[in-house]
């Protein structure tokens, strides 16, 4: 019985660790994408990267606000260029 109890705790540990890690990745990817846009290396490529990260973010967190802000921020950066 104690073995199955340990198994449940072990199964929950990686799950709890996976959620904050995902949030950190999705948050750090946004400024990284804007840096690429500012660099002027490849606007289309960086925009695609942003969209991919946003999709991953919405899948994990389901935040429509982040998806709505992304194009507005991109448009602002585009205007600066």
SEKE-576854 format. One line per field, with one value per atom (N, C-alpha, C): atom name; y, z, x; residue in one letter. Coordinates in Angstrom, 2 decimals, always signed. Atoms other than C-alpha are relative to their C-alpha. Layout:
% SEKE-576854
atomo = [CA,...] .
c2 = [Y,...] .
c3 = [Z,...] .
c1 = [X,...] .
residuo = [A,...] .
***
This chain:
% SEKE-576854
atomo = [N,CA,C,N,CA,C,N,CA,C,N,CA,C,N,CA,C,N,CA,C,N,CA,C,N,CA,C,N,CA,C,N,CA,C,N,CA,C,N,CA,C,N,CA,C,N,CA,C,N,CA,C,N,CA,C,N,CA,C,N,CA,C,N,CA,C,N,CA,C,N,CA,C,N,CA,C,N,CA,C,N,CA,C,N,CA,C,N,CA,C,N,CA,C,N,CA,C,N,CA,C,N,CA,C,N,CA,C,N,CA,C,N,CA,C,N,CA,C,N,CA,C,N,CA,C,N,CA,C,N,CA,C,N,CA,C,N,CA,C,N,CA,C,N,CA,C,N,CA,C,N,CA,C,N,CA,C,N,CA,C,N,CA,C,N,CA,C,N,CA,C,N,CA,C,N,CA,C,N,CA,C,N,CA,C,N,CA,C,N,CA,C,N,CA,C,N,CA,C,N,CA,C,N,CA,C,N,CA,C,N,CA,C,N,CA,C,N,CA,C,N,CA,C,N,CA,C,N,CA,C,N,CA,C,N,CA,C,N,CA,C,N,CA,C,N,CA,C,N,CA,C,N,CA,C,N,CA,C,N,CA,C,N,CA,C,N,CA,C,N,CA,C,N,CA,C,N,CA,C,N,CA,C] .
c2 = [-1.20,+0.00,+1.26,-1.18,+2.43,+0.25,-0.16,+1.77,+0.80,-0.71,+2.94,+1.46,-1.37,+6.00,+0.84,-0.70,+6.95,+0.28,-0.14,+6.43,+1.22,-1.14,+9.00,+1.32,-1.21,+11.60,+0.26,-0.13,+10.93,+0.46,-0.37,+11.28,+1.47,-1.39,+14.65,+0.98,-0.89,+16.11,+0.54,-0.53,+16.32,+0.86,-0.78,+17.66,+1.44,-1.33,+20.57,+0.76,-0.62,+21.23,+0.41,-0.23,+21.17,+1.29,-1.18,+23.95,+1.31,-1.26,+26.78,+0.09,+0.00,+25.72,+0.45,-0.37,+26.08,+1.50,-1.43,+29.53,+0.84,-0.74,+30.68,+0.03,+0.10,+29.49,+0.92,-0.82,+31.19,+1.49,-1.41,+34.44,+0.51,-0.42,+34.56,-0.01,+0.10,+33.71,+1.27,-1.20,+36.90,+1.10,-1.03,+39.44,-0.47,+0.56,+37.11,+0.22,-0.17,+37.33,+1.46,-1.43,+41.13,+0.44,-0.31,+41.26,-0.35,+0.44,+39.34,+0.98,-0.96,+41.77,+1.29,-1.25,+44.75,-0.15,+0.27,+43.11,+0.19,-0.17,+43.22,-1.12,+1.13,+39.81,-0.61,+0.58,+38.30,+0.24,-0.37,+39.93,-1.15,+1.07,+37.07,-1.18,+1.14,+34.39,+0.27,-0.33,+36.21,+0.05,-0.06,+36.79,-1.41,+1.39,+33.07,-0.60,+0.51,+32.27,+0.47,-0.57,+34.60,-0.73,+0.68,+32.98,-1.41,+1.37,+29.50,-0.01,-0.07,+30.50,+0.37,-0.41,+32.19,-1.17,+1.17,+29.04,-0.95,+0.88,+27.03,+0.58,-0.68,+29.60,-0.15,+0.08,+29.59,-1.44,+1.41,+25.78,-0.38,+0.33,+25.65,+0.85,-0.93,+28.71,+0.44,-0.44,+29.55,+1.46,-1.43,+33.30,+0.73,-0.71,+35.07,+1.41,-1.35,+38.42,+0.07,+0.04,+37.43,-0.09,+0.15,+36.41,+1.30,-1.26,+39.72,+1.09,-1.00,+41.74,-0.20,+0.30,+39.99,+0.78,-0.74,+41.48,+1.51,-1.44,+44.94,+0.43,-0.31,+44.89,-0.14,+0.22,+43.51,+1.17,-1.14,+46.31,+1.24,-1.14,+48.86,-0.08,+0.20,+47.38,+0.22,-0.16,+47.28,+1.48,-1.44,+50.98,+0.70,-0.58,+51.77,-0.26,+0.36,+50.01,+0.84] .
c3 = [+0.00,+0.00,+0.00,-0.06,+0.84,-1.35,+1.32,-2.60,-0.94,+0.89,-4.47,+0.46,-0.51,-2.20,-0.48,+0.49,-3.17,-1.49,+1.45,-6.82,-0.33,+0.24,-6.60,+0.20,-0.27,-5.10,-1.12,+1.07,-7.75,-1.29,+1.23,-10.52,+0.04,-0.13,-9.15,-0.07,-0.02,-8.72,-1.37,+1.33,-12.42,-0.61,+0.54,-13.26,+0.53,-0.61,-10.82,-0.50,+0.47,-12.08,-1.47,+1.44,-15.73,-0.30,+0.25,-15.44,+0.11,-0.08,-14.15,-1.06,+1.02,-16.60,-1.32,+1.25,-19.48,-0.01,-0.11,-18.26,-0.23,+0.13,-18.03,-1.46,+1.40,-21.57,-0.87,+0.83,-23.09,+0.26,-0.33,-21.27,-0.57,+0.46,-22.20,-1.52,+1.46,-25.83,-0.65,+0.60,-26.42,-0.21,+0.23,-25.82,-0.98,+0.91,-27.70,-1.44,+1.34,-30.71,-0.41,+0.32,-30.54,-0.28,+0.23,-30.35,-1.44,+1.38,-33.63,-0.99,+0.87,-35.18,-0.06,-0.07,-34.02,-0.75,+0.69,-35.43,-1.50,+1.42,-38.84,-0.83,+0.72,-39.75,-0.94,+0.82,-40.96,+0.69,-0.65,-40.06,-0.04,+0.14,-41.40,+0.91,-0.82,-39.61,+1.47,-1.41,-36.26,+0.33,-0.23,-36.64,+0.14,-0.06,-37.27,+1.34,-1.29,-34.18,+1.11,-1.01,-32.13,-0.02,+0.12,-33.45,+0.58,-0.49,-32.68,+1.53,-1.46,-29.12,+0.62,-0.51,-28.63,-0.01,+0.08,-29.78,+1.14,-1.09,-27.28,+1.33,-1.22,-24.60,+0.23,-0.14,-25.29,+0.28,-0.22,-25.31,+1.46,-1.39,-21.85,+0.99,-0.94,-20.24,-0.45,+0.57,-22.56,+0.35,-0.26,-22.34,-1.32,+1.25,-25.22,-0.02,-0.08,-23.99,-0.56,+0.51,-24.79,-1.52,+1.46,-28.30,-0.65,+0.54,-28.79,+0.08,-0.18,-27.52,-0.97,+0.87,-29.72,-1.31,+1.28,-33.08,+0.19,-0.26,-31.52,+0.28,-0.31,-30.11,-1.24,+1.23,-33.38,-0.95,+0.87,-35.29,+0.47,-0.55,-32.95,-0.35,+0.33,-33.47,-1.49,+1.46,-37.21,-0.37,+0.26,-37.13,+0.35,-0.41,-35.32,-1.04,+1.02,-38.04,-1.24] .
c1 = [+0.84,+0.00,+0.87,-0.87,+2.82,+0.67,-0.64,+4.34,-0.89,+0.93,+1.24,-0.15,+0.10,+1.10,+1.17,-1.19,+4.66,-0.13,+0.16,+3.80,-0.85,+0.90,+1.00,+0.73,-0.76,+3.34,+1.00,-0.99,+5.98,-0.65,+0.71,+3.41,-0.42,+0.44,+2.27,+1.18,-1.17,+5.77,+0.38,-0.37,+6.72,-1.10,+1.12,+3.27,+0.06,-0.05,+3.59,+1.23,-1.23,+7.12,-0.12,+0.14,+6.01,-0.77,+0.83,+3.43,+0.80,-0.77,+5.72,+1.09,-1.05,+8.44,-0.59,+0.66,+6.01,-0.28,+0.32,+4.95,+1.25,-1.26,+8.57,+0.45,-0.43,+9.32,-0.83,+0.89,+6.28,+0.22,-0.21,+7.06,+1.33,-1.33,+10.76,+0.08,-0.07,+10.04,-0.53,+0.60,+8.01,+1.04,-1.02,+10.84,+1.07,-1.00,+13.20,-0.45,+0.56,+10.89,+0.10,-0.05,+10.73,+1.43,-1.41,+14.53,+0.37,-0.28,+14.66,-0.62,+0.68,+12.16,+0.81,-0.77,+14.22,+1.32,-1.25,+17.34,-0.16,+0.27,+15.69,+0.58,-0.59,+17.10,-1.03,+1.06,+13.84,-1.33,+1.27,+10.52,-0.99,+0.98,+8.42,+0.34,-0.42,+10.46,-0.28,+0.21,+10.30,-1.49,+1.44,+6.57,-0.55,+0.45,+6.06,+0.40,-0.46,+8.13,-0.92,+0.89,+5.95,-1.35,+1.30,+2.79,+0.08,-0.16,+4.12,+0.05,-0.11,+5.03,-1.34,+1.30,+1.67,-0.97,+0.87,-0.11,+0.31,-0.42,+1.91,-0.47,+0.41,+1.14,-1.51,+1.45,-2.60,-0.43,+0.34,-2.62,+0.23,-0.31,-1.04,-0.76,+0.64,-2.62,-1.39,+1.29,-5.54,-0.26,+0.13,-5.00,-0.25,+0.30,-6.80,+0.56,-0.55,-5.50,+1.40,-1.38,-1.91,-0.01,+0.10,-2.96,-0.46,+0.51,-4.77,+1.07,-1.05,-1.80,+1.16,-1.14,+0.79,-0.03,+0.03,-0.36,+0.09,-0.04,-0.79,+1.44,-1.39,+2.74,+0.87,-0.76,+4.09,-0.19,+0.30,+2.37,+0.75,-0.71,+3.95,+1.48,-1.41,+7.42,+0.21,-0.08,+6.76,+0.01,+0.07,+5.90,+1.31,-1.28,+9.16,+1.07,-0.98,+11.13,-0.27] .
residuo = [X,X,X,X,X,X,X,X,X,X,X,X,X,X,X,X,X,X,X,X,X,X,X,X,X,X,X,X,X,X,X,X,X,X,X,X,X,X,X,X,X,X,X,X,X,X,X,X,X,X,X,X,X,X,X,X,X,X,X,X,X,X,X,X,X,X,X,X,X,X,X,X,X,X,X,X,X,X,X,X,X,X,X,X,X,X,X,X,X,X,X,X,X,X,X,X,X,X,X,X,X,X,X,X,X,X,X,X,X,X,X,X,X,X,X,X,X,X,X,X,X,X,X,X,X,X,X,X,X,X,X,X,X,X,X,X,X,X,X,X,X,X,X,X,X,X,X,X,X,X,X,X,X,X,X,X,X,X,X,X,X,X,X,X,X,X,X,X,X,X,X,X,X,X,X,X,X,X,X,X,X,X,X,X,X,X,X,X,X,X,X,X,X,X,X,X,X,X,X,X,X,X,X,X,X,X,X,X,X,X,X,X,X,X,X,X,X,X,X,X,X,X,X,X,X,X,X,X,X,X,X,X,X,X,X,X,X,X,X,X,X,X,X] .
***
